Amino acid sequence: MKQDAAVASGLSSGLRTTSFAPENDDARTANWLEAVNLGFHEQRGDPKHLPAEVDACQRDGRILTAVYDDTAPDSALDPAVPVATYATMVNSLNVGGGRLLPAHLVTAVTVRPTHRRRGILRSMITSDLQRAKEAGLALAGLTASEATIYGRFGFGAATSTAEIRLDTRGGLGFTSGTTGSMAVADSAKLRFLAPDIYRAHLERTNGAVGRQHRYWMRASAAWSEESFEPDKALRGVLHYNAKGVPDGYAAYKSLGWRTEPHTVKVTDLVAASDDAYRELWRYLGSMDLVDRLTFDAAPVADPLPWMLADRRRYQVTSVDDVLWLRILDTRAALEARHYTGAGSVVLTVRDPLGMADGVWQLDVEGGSGSARPVEAGAVQDGTVHEGTMHEGTVAAEIDVAALGSLYLGGVSAPTLAAAGGIRGSQAALEVLDALFTAGPAPYCSTHF
């Protein structure tokens, strides 16, 4: 994909935008990566790491967008370094019941402080979302570094994770016996096992999203969390099921002997079965010379405290949103996801960008939904009018950001109604809850 414009729609004069695929030995790619480092307050890139970084972008299928200012004054940073960046890729999102939906993922969004209030972000994101819809993608997703930016573009927080702390002094006791077997991982081999284990986790986990190449490099200690250098402190452990097949892994490292209490940080933990999840924590909780475990990406609906003989050793220290969703094609999105309940509701979707606007009757039965457009004027003041083909169906009005939050079932319809994102009768809210939130809670441990 390549797109150039001397002055992009909605941008101030002197600004120029271009989109391109990352390439090695390409100054444009190197400058784009440098702009991302600047925007996220990371240190300047090392040229020796550029090939690996570009390779990771290519493996992820990223498309890079840059905005340049051709009117930069003397002594300013090289104008070949963009004043704004934006990247996209497509990966699978589990929308319940093992259904995987291609999702348009947005990442690496930066705008230099000197260029705020010039329409740059709005131009980049609105044109990109429109292209994604035209390409047939039903929804977009991102993980937000700031919570106040993306709601105005129709994104709603859809999943969260918990940061947890476990007191492991004397070892963690569990209420059930062991299953399968454990082994300390050969880190070099874990790099190649991890994608298959994660794929199995993705297929069973509502809300999980396909991962980028850097996750395998970090799980195998080939890259650290902060750089492209090896992480010599990181260790890995594998769980094998009864057939000897690896179905879970954890990566962890000590925070050092000077840390009191002596703490091990779990940097990644992926389980493709409930047994694997339990046994990974059993191993971590049994390590000698460790007083505390921490993990910043546990499920909010975590089964771990229910597995422990002493659940008071488990503490949640914070909860943070992870995946934000934006509906692009309402009909396709509603028909793509798995449903646990059954029923019908007429939804009027309000979208300030006009992409997902419309009125739809959603009918759900046997885990699948069908959405058909409703004639204009059939719903007024939250009521389906008498004499229409939809008479008797409960109705609600929903903002597109609220629909993104509701979509995976991570928040109830009454909660969104209390926040003002849904307007409808109690009966309509009850139907929405039965359809959207009756299944497993969504869990996404992947940032991008």
C-alpha positions in Angstrom: 0.0 0.0 0.0 1.3 3.4 -0.9 -0.5 6.7 -0.6 0.9 10.2 -1.0 -0.7 13.5 -0.7 0.8 17.0 -0.9 -1.8 18.2 1.6 -3.9 15.5 3.2 -7.6 16.3 3.6 -8.2 18.3 6.8 -4.5 19.1 7.4 -2.9 22.5 7.6 -0.9 23.8 4.7 2.7 22.6 4.6 1.9 19.2 5.9 2.3 16.1 3.8 1.2 12.5 4.5 2.3 9.2 3.1 1.6 5.5 3.9 4.1 2.7 3.1 5.2 -0.8 3.9 8.4 -0.9 6.1 11.6 -1.8 4.3 15.2 -2.5 5.2 17.9 0.0 4.1 15.1 2.6 3.8 15.7 6.0 5.4 12.0 6.6 5.4 11.4 3.6 7.6 14.2 4.4 9.9 13.0 8.0 10.4 9.4 6.8 11.0 10.7 4.5 13.8 12.7 7.4 15.2 9.6 9.5 15.4 7.8 6.7 17.3 10.7 6.6 19.8 10.4 10.4 20.2 6.6 10.2 20.7 6.8 7.5 23.4 9.8 9.0 25.1 12.0 6.0 24.2 15.8 6.3 23.7 17.1 6.8 20.2 17.3 3.7 18.1 20.5 1.8 17.5 21.2 1.3 13.8 22.4 -2.3 14.5 18.9 -3.2 15.7 17.1 -1.7 12.7 17.0 -4.9 10.6 15.4 -6.8 13.5 12.9 -4.1 14.1 11.9 -3.8 10.4 11.7 -7.6 10.2 9.3 -7.6 13.1 7.1 -4.9 11.4 7.1 -7.0 8.2 6.1 -10.2 10.0 3.3 -8.3 11.6 2.1 -7.0 8.2 2.3 -3.4 9.4 1.5 -0.4 7.2 3.1 2.8 8.3 1.7 6.3 7.9 3.8 9.4 8.4 3.0 13.1 8.3 5.8 15.5 7.4 6.2 19.2 7.9 8.1 20.7 4.9 8.2 24.1 6.6 10.4 23.2 9.5 12.6 26.1 10.6 16.4 26.1 10.7 18.0 24.1 13.5 14.8 22.0 13.9 14.9 18.2 13.9 15.5 16.8 10.4 12.2 17.3 8.5 12.6 13.8 7.1 11.6 12.6 10.6 7.8 12.7 10.7 5.9 15.0 13.0 3.1 12.3 13.4 3.0 8.5 13.0 0.3 5.9 12.7 0.5 2.2 11.9 -2.0 -0.6 11.2 -2.1 -4.3 10.8 -4.8 -7.0 10.6 -5.0 -9.9 13.1 -7.6 -12.3 14.5 -9.9 -11.4 17.4 -11.8 -14.1 19.3 -15.4 -12.9 19.4 -16.7 -15.8 21.4 -17.4 -19.5 20.8 -14.1 -19.9 19.1 -15.0 -17.6 16.3 -12.0 -15.6 15.0 -12.8 -12.3 13.2 -10.2 -10.3 11.3 -9.7 -7.0 13.1 -8.1 -3.8 11.9 -5.5 -3.0 14.6 -4.2 0.6 15.1 -0.9 1.2 16.8 2.1 3.6 17.2 0.0 6.8 17.1 2.0 9.9 17.8 1.6 13.6 17.1 4.5 15.9 18.1 3.4 18.5 20.7 4.5 21.3 18.3 1.8 20.1 15.8 -1.2 19.7 18.0 -4.6 21.3 17.0 -3.8 21.1 13.3 -6.2 18.2 12.4 -3.4 15.6 12.1 -4.8 12.9 14.3 -8.4 13.3 13.0 -7.2 13.2 9.4 -5.1 10.1 9.9 -7.6 8.1 11.9 -10.8 9.0 10.0 -9.3 8.3 6.6 -7.8 5.0 7.9 -11.0 3.7 9.4 -12.9 4.5 6.3 -10.4 2.6 4.2 -10.6 -0.4 6.6 -14.4 -0.4 6.3 -14.2 -0.3 2.5 -11.7 -3.2 2.7 -14.5 -5.3 4.4 -13.3 -5.2 8.0 -16.1 -5.1 10.5 -14.2 -3.6 13.4 -11.0 -1.8 14.5 -9.1 -2.2 17.7 -6.3 -0.5 19.7 -4.6 -0.4 23.1 -4.6 3.2 24.3 -1.7 4.9 26.1 -4.1 7.6 27.2 -7.8 7.0 28.0 -9.2 10.3 26.8 -8.1 10.3 23.1 -10.1 7.7 21.2 -13.6 7.8 22.6 -14.4 10.8 20.3 -13.5 8.6 17.3 -16.0 5.9 18.4 -13.7 3.5 20.3 -14.9 2.0 23.5 -12.9 0.1 26.2 -13.8 -3.6 25.7 -11.5 -5.6 28.0 -9.4 -5.1 31.1 -6.7 -6.9 33.0 -5.8 -7.0 36.6 -2.3 -6.4 38.2 -2.0 -9.0 40.9 0.4 -9.8 43.8 0.8 -13.2 45.4 2.3 -13.9 48.8 4.3 -17.1 48.2 6.2 -17.4 51.5 6.3 -21.1 52.3 4.8 -22.0 48.9 1.3 -21.7 47.5 -1.2 -24.4 48.4 -3.8 -25.5 45.9 -7.1 -27.2 46.4 -6.6 -29.9 43.7 -3.9 -32.3 42.7 -1.4 -31.9 39.9 -2.1 -32.7 36.3 0.4 -33.1 33.4 4.0 -32.3 33.9 6.3 -29.2 34.1 9.7 -28.5 32.7 12.0 -25.5 32.7 12.0 -24.2 29.1 14.9 -24.1 26.7 14.4 -20.4 25.9 15.7 -20.7 22.3 13.1 -23.4 21.6 10.3 -21.5 23.4 10.5 -18.9 20.7 9.1 -21.5 18.3 6.7 -23.2 20.7 5.1 -20.0 22.0 3.2 -19.1 18.8 1.4 -22.5 18.7 0.6 -22.4 22.4 -0.8 -18.9 22.0 -2.8 -19.9 19.0 -4.6 -22.6 21.1 -5.1 -20.0 23.8 -6.5 -17.5 21.2 -9.0 -20.1 19.9 -10.5 -20.7 23.3 -10.4 -17.2 24.9 -13.1 -14.6 24.2 -11.5 -11.3 23.6 -8.0 -12.6 22.9 -6.3 -11.0 19.8 -3.5 -12.4 17.6 0.0 -11.4 18.7 2.9 -9.6 17.2 6.4 -11.1 16.5 7.9 -9.2 19.4 6.0 -11.4 21.9 7.8 -14.5 20.9 11.2 -12.7 21.0 10.5 -11.4 24.5 9.1 -14.7 25.8 12.3 -16.5 24.6 14.6 -13.8 26.2 15.9 -12.9 22.7 14.7 -9.3 23.3 14.1 -7.6 26.6 11.0 -5.6 27.4 12.9 -2.3 27.0 15.3 -3.1 24.1 16.3 -5.4 21.4 19.1 -6.8 23.5 18.8 -10.3 25.1 17.2 -10.4 28.6 19.7 -12.5 30.6 17.5 -12.5 33.7 14.4 -14.0 32.0 13.5 -17.7 32.5 10.7 -19.8 31.0 8.6 -22.8 32.1 6.4 -25.1 30.1 3.4 -27.2 31.0 2.8 -30.5 29.1 -0.6 -32.1 29.1 -1.3 -35.9 29.7 -0.3 -36.6 26.1 3.0 -34.8 26.4 1.9 -31.8 24.3 3.0 -28.4 25.5 -0.1 -26.3 26.3 1.1 -23.5 28.5 4.2 -21.4 29.2 5.2 -18.6 31.6 8.2 -16.2 31.4 9.5 -14.7 34.6 12.5 -13.0 36.2 13.7 -12.1 39.7 13.7 -8.4 40.5 17.0 -9.0 42.4 18.1 -9.8 45.9 18.0 -6.2 47.0 14.2 -6.2 46.4 12.3 -6.8 49.7 10.3 -9.0 49.8 12.2 -11.0 47.3 10.0 -10.7 44.2 9.6 -12.6 40.9 7.9 -10.7 38.1 5.8 -12.8 35.7 6.2 -11.1 32.3 4.0 -13.4 30.3 1.7 -16.4 31.0 -0.3 -18.2 28.3 -2.4 -21.2 28.9 -4.4 -23.2 26.4 -6.2 -25.1 29.1 -7.5 -24.7 32.6 -5.0 -27.3 33.8 -2.1 -25.5 32.2 -3.1 -22.2 33.9 -3.3 -23.9 37.3 -0.1 -25.8 37.0 1.9 -22.8 35.7 0.9 -20.9 38.9 1.6 -24.0 41.0 5.2 -24.1 39.7 5.7 -20.3 40.1 4.3 -20.5 43.6 6.6 -23.3 44.7 10.0 -21.7 43.8 12.4 -21.4 46.7 13.8 -18.1 47.9 10.8 -16.2 46.5 8.4 -14.3 48.8 6.2 -12.6 46.2 4.9 -13.0 42.6 3.6 -10.1 40.5 1.8 -10.2 37.2 0.3 -7.2 35.4 -2.0 -9.0 32.9 -4.2 -11.4 34.8 -7.9 -11.9 33.9 -10.3 -9.7 35.8 -12.4 -12.8 36.2 -9.4 -14.8 37.4 -9.9 -18.4 38.5 -6.6 -18.4 40.4 -7.9 -17.3 43.8 -10.5 -20.0 43.6 -7.7 -22.5 43.1 -5.8 -21.5 46.2 -6.1 -23.1 49.6 -5.6 -19.6 51.0 -7.2 -17.1 48.6 -6.1 -14.2 50.8 -2.6 -14.6 49.4 -4.0 -13.2 46.2 -4.4 -9.4 45.9 -5.5 -7.2 43.0 -3.4 -4.0 43.0 -5.0 -2.3 40.0 -7.2 -2.8 37.0 -6.5 -1.3 33.6 -8.3 -1.3 30.2 -6.5 -3.1 27.4 -8.5 -3.6 24.2 -10.6 -0.8 22.7 -13.0 -1.6 19.9 -14.6 0.5 17.2 -17.4 -0.9 15.1 -17.0 -0.2 11.4 -19.7 -2.3 9.8 -22.5 -2.8 12.3 -24.3 -5.6 10.5 -21.1 -7.6 9.9 -20.0 -7.1 13.5 -23.3 -8.2 15.0 -23.5 -11.3 12.8 -19.9 -12.3 13.4 -19.8 -12.8 17.2 -21.0 -15.8 19.1 -24.1 -15.4 21.4 -24.9 -17.4 24.5 -28.5 -16.2 25.0 -31.4 -15.8 22.6 -33.8 -13.0 21.8 -34.4 -10.0 19.6 -33.8 -6.3 19.9 -33.9 -3.2 17.6 -30.7 -1.2 17.9 -30.4 2.4 16.7 -26.6 3.0 16.5 -25.4 6.6 16.7 -22.0 7.3 15.1 -20.6 10.8 14.9 -18.3 9.7 12.0 -21.2 8.1 10.2 -19.6 4.7 9.6 -21.8 2.5 11.8 -25.0 4.6 11.8 -28.2 2.8 11.2 -31.1 0.9 12.8 -30.9 -2.8 13.0 -33.0 -5.7 14.3 -30.8 -8.3 15.9 -32.3 -11.7 16.2 -30.3 -14.3 18.1 -30.9 -18.1 18.3 -28.6 -21.1 18.7 -25.5 -19.0 19.3 -25.7 -17.0 16.0 -27.2 -13.6 15.2 -28.7 -12.1 12.1 -29.1 -8.4 11.7 -31.4 -6.7 9.2 -32.0 -3.0 8.6 -35.1 -1.5 10.0 -37.1 1.1 8.0 -36.5 4.7 8.8 -39.0 6.0 11.3 -40.0 2.6 12.8 -38.4 3.6 16.1 -39.2 6.8 17.9 -38.4 7.6 21.5 -37.2 4.1 22.1 -40.4 2.4 21.0 -41.0 0.3 17.9 -44.2 1.8 16.4 -47.4 -0.2 16.0 -48.1 -1.4 12.5 -44.5 -2.0 11.5 -43.0 -5.4 10.9 -40.9 -5.0 14.1 -43.9 -4.2 16.4 -43.4 -5.8 19.8 -39.6 -5.9 19.6 -37.8 -4.1 22.4 -35.6 -1.2 21.2 -32.6 0.7 22.4 -30.4 3.5 21.2 -26.6 3.0 21.6 -23.6 5.2 20.9 -21.0 3.5 18.7 -18.3 3.7 21.4 -20.7 2.0 23.9 -21.4 -0.7 21.3 -17.6 -1.3 21.1 -17.5 -1.7 24.9 -20.6 -4.0 24.9 -19.5 -6.1 22.0 -17.4 -8.7 23.8 -19.5 -8.6 26.9 -17.0 -7.0 29.2 -19.5 -4.6 30.7 -23.3 -4.8 31.3 -25.9 -2.9 29.4 -27.3 -1.3 32.5 -23.9 0.0 33.4 -23.5 1.5 30.0 -27.0 2.9 30.3 -26.1 4.5 33.6 -23.1 6.1 31.9 -25.4 7.5 29.1 -24.1 5.3 26.3 -27.3 3.3 25.9 -30.9 4.7 26.0 -33.7 2.2 26.3 -36.3 0.5 28.5 -35.4 -1.9 31.3 -36.8 -4.7 29.1 -34.4 -3.7 26.3 -31.4 -3.6 28.7 -32.3 -7.1 29.9 -32.4 -8.4 26.4 -29.0 -6.8 25.6 -27.5 -8.3 28.7 -28.9 -11.8 27.9 -27.4 -11.6 24.4 -24.0 -9.9 25.0 -22.8 -10.6 28.6 -24.1 -14.1 29.4 -21.0 -15.8 28.1 -17.4 -16.0 29.4 -15.8 -12.7 30.4 -13.4 -11.4 27.7 -9.7 -11.5 28.4 -7.0 -9.9 26.3 -3.4 -10.0 27.6 -1.9 -8.6 24.4 -0.9 -5.0 23.9 0.0 -3.5 20.5 
